[in-house]
Structure formats: C-alpha cells, structure tokens
Amino acid sequence: MTTEQKLDVARLLAHLGVDIIEAGFPCSSPESFNAAKAIAIEVGCHPVMAGGHVPVIGVVARSNKKDIDIAWDAVKHACYPRINTFIATSDIHMKHKLRMSKEVVVKTAVEMVAYARSLGCNDVAFAAEDAGRSDREFLHHVLNEVIKAGATTIIIPDTVGYNMPSEYANLIADIKLNTSGAIIATHCHNDLGFATANTLAGAEAGARQLEVTINGIGERAGNAALEEVVMAIKCRRQLLGLHTGIDTKYIVAASKMVAEFTGLNVQPHKAIVGVNAFAHESGIHQDGVLKYRGTYEIISPEDIGLSRSNESGIVLGKLSGRHALKARLLKLGHDVNGKELDDIFARFKEIAGTKKNFSDDDIEALVGNENGHLKTIWSLVDIQVIHGTIGFPTVTVKLISFDGDEKISCSTGEGVVDAAFKAVNNIVEVPVILKEYTNSAMEGINALASTHVVICLDSNDIKDQNDHTFSGIGTGKDITVASVQAYLNALNKAISLKNLSAKTTRA
C-alpha cells in the first residue's frame, strides 16, 4: 500500500475504535518509515471525529539498536507511541535461525527492551516469537526478565499456527500464573485454521490485548481476523464475559478498503464480510428467514454496516423453495398464487438446475415466457476482429435470431469491444445504455476471460424503463467473444421485457 492508502486505513481503524494501530516496520524501507511517521503524526495525535479517541500507534523493531532507533524516530510524534520489539524463544528458531544460546537470547531481549525505554518510549511491547513451540520454563524466564527491564505488554505469538485452542488457552493461563506486571497479548496465525479460535481461547484464559487484522490478512495463511474476533465477542458476550470498544458498523467499510488497497479479495464464504455471509439459498433457510430473520441470522447485517440488495438476503437458485420465489415475485409486483405460482415454480426449478443465481430481470423474463425458458432472441454465430497499430479496430459479427434469420454487421470503434458492441447494436436495433463493463481472467496463458455487463433500455425507447437494468455474463478464451456473449445475454433479457411490455400495453 502507498503511504496515503495506509493513512486512509489508519483513519478508518480509528473510526472503528481500535485501541492500538500497528503502523508497520519502519526499518524495512523508506516508504514504510514515512508511512509510520505520517500515521503517528496525524492519526496518533488528532481524534478522527469530535469526541473520538486517539489510538496508541505502535511500530515493529527487531531486537537491535538500529531497528529500535529507526522505529522511535518514526513513532515518537504520536501522543501514545509504542515500540514492539521481538526475538524468537523456541528451540528450533534459536538453533537454526538465530544461532544463539538461550542465555544470549535472554540478554538481547532484556537489553533491547531497556534500550527502547531509555529513548523515552514508556510503552514497550515484547513478543516472544514462536512462543507456542517454546519451552515453557524458558519462556516464563524470558518474559519475567523483559518485564523487569520495562516491557509493559508481553505478546505470545502462535507464530506458525501450530497450537490447538486448548493448548493456546493453557499457554496463556500458565503465563498469567507465572508472570506479573504486564498486559498479556495474543498473536495467532491461521496455518491450521485456528487463528480466531485460539485468539478467543487466549482471551478467555486471561489475555487482554488481542492482535488481529482486517480480513485476516497476514503472513502465509493470515492472522486472526478482527471482524471474526470482535463479532464473536459481541455475539457471545454473556458466555465470554468480555467486550470490546469497537464500533462494528465500520467493519464492512474497513474490509472493502483493505481488499481494494491490497488487491487481496475476500473469499465469498469468509465469515462476517464474505459476500455470502448473509445470503440464503437453501429453501429451508429461506422459508425460516422470511418468517423471522433470527432463525438463521445470529448477527444483524446492519451491525457491521452491511446494506443488502434485498432486506432478507434471499439468493434464488436451485435450492430455493416456493416461499422465496413468491416473495421475490411480490417484490417485483407479481401477486401470483395457486396453479399460476405452481407453473412458474416448476419452470424456475427446471432452469435453476443449470443457472447459478436468478436476478430480477431473470424472474421477469421467466414470468413473461410461456414456454418456461429464458428465451434466446439473438445468438452469436461468427466474429472477426481486425486490430493493430494501423487503422481503426474493426469487428464483423454474424448473429442468428430465434427464428433462424442470420444477419451480418461490421463496425469500427475506440477498441475491439466497443466496435463489437456497435456491430451488435446495428443488427439488434434496440437502443440501450451500457452501464457497467468488467472483465477478469484467471492467471496463466490458457486463462478464461470472464466478462460481466450491465445495460438498461434507452429512456427514449421505453418510458420509465431506463432504471431497469439487465446483466449478462460471458466466458471464453477470447475477451472479445466473451464480451459479445455477455452483451447478447443482457440484450436478450432487455428485448424479452420490451416485448412483454408491448403485449401488456396492447392487452
């Protein structure tokens, strides 16, 4: 992320109400130093809103004076600066990575904590890297020595995500019993999928600082996700006896910002912030949600700042039942019952076997199609593209109508996709406006292009229909072919509704 992007994230974290923002590793690059310093000066000194709190700004430093000097230069401008220094304490790390004896590790840890305090930093955190695999007696010794040297927080990382929740809880409880004078913090990785569970187990065992990341991003399989930990504590507050100061309505905004800035998209089934987290496709679930949301939603989407396209989060697909389809039909203005509903539902189920999800325009076309299929008005037969550094991009398309009529058109454009769409428009002759066009592809030389378009009928063509959108998806090895397929998919839906509206008007 750029410095400005990191600042934007830090501002939003302050809105969330996080207690401590780890602003980076200043010695890793001039960019990291400048970003950490900017966050310390702006977010670490001024409330982001009237009455807002000012978070602690922390930075990471290895256990050497050079790192700590650079870290302090970056963070000292904050109202509440913190240096987080660390060294590994497990046998495997001390032997193979550090190549230090236990005595040298303890001496280094103590000296560097004391050095950080000597610079004027009154809040020094010490992390015992790979604590989860460290000898317990040695770990207690290191932690007690750094507390004596001035560490105010001791961080207990499960660095490689190795611990089971019961193990990690026992580790935290044992440290709480054998140390005193510092806050105990969790830091859990997700290599075995236990990061959130271990963090919550650590909190139950006595840890009072929980280190988390937005969307669970982090090294390898990531870290404990803020949204999961916070909402688990909020949802099970009575059981856990814990609470946070997080304003959860900013969770979705933070998730989207981090995903956009890092390029790390959130998986659809990700807890709390995945696009499917509050979507219901199973017919049994849909029936329950339509009757009472609490039957299948333990968290209100509004609590995390999520606005759904439909209030109930119903996703129509092959698992959907009659109740969900009827609810969507009512929303679209179709009050159908009895045999008419049975017929529509039967047609819906027939198509749903091969179609992932149904949009509103799919349902409209389904209702208006007496044969029960989403009618294909125009199909692509052939396409030829001429494009290079000389001349204008030129595309020739051949389409065939549902009744077998073939038509050919050639057009130029600003690019091959623009030229192709213009050629299609010349044949179809239905004025539309292209609202959205997106294209993505899987990695690799044999990648498939996936194109998504959204169009609406031109307001000059059908009155009051300009706000009704139609989407189409096309996939193929050629971007232009995939684009035309997506465009025709959307056009066929638009034409079907146009024809249906004409029939209704004549009736």
Salt bridges, closest charged atoms under 4 A:
GLU4 OE2 - ARG11 NH1 3.45
ASP8 OD1 - ARG11 NH1 2.48
GLU42 OE2 - ARG11 NE 2.54
ASP67 OD2 - ARG62 NE 2.63
ASP73 OD1 - LYS76 NZ 3.55
GLU111 OE2 - LYS107 NZ 2.65
ASP123 OD2 - ARG82 NE 3.07
GLU129 OE1 - LYS97 NZ 2.77
ASP130 OD2 - HIS93 NE2 3.58
ASP130 OD2 - ARG133 NE 3.04
GLU145 OE2 - LYS148 NZ 3.32
ASP174 OD2 - ARG136 NH1 3.00
ASP174 OD2 - HIS140 NE2 3.36
ASP191 OD2 - ARG220 NE 2.69
GLU211 OE1 - HIS187 ND1 2.65
GLU227 OE2 - LYS270 NZ 2.73
GLU228 OE2 - LYS270 NZ 2.65
ASP247 OD2 - LYS249 NZ 2.56
GLU281 OE1 - LYS356 NZ 3.97
ASP287 OD2 - LYS291 NZ 2.95
ASP287 OD1 - HIS323 ND1 2.57
GLU297 OE2 - HIS280 NE2 2.77
GLU297 OE1 - ARG293 NE 3.49
GLU297 OE2 - ARG308 NH1 2.52
GLU302 OE1 - ARG293 NH2 3.03
ASP335 OD1 - LYS326 NZ 3.86
ASP342 OD1 - ARG322 NE 3.35
ASP343 OD2 - LYS339 NZ 2.86
GLU350 OE2 - HIS373 NE2 3.20
ASP360 OD1 - ARG328 NH1 3.15
ASP361 OD2 - LYS493 NZ 3.63
ASP362 OD2 - LYS355 NZ 3.39
ASP362 OD1 - LYS493 NZ 3.11
GLU364 OE1 - HIS334 NE2 2.86
GLU406 OE1 - LYS398 NZ 3.89
ASP418 OD2 - LYS422 NZ 3.26
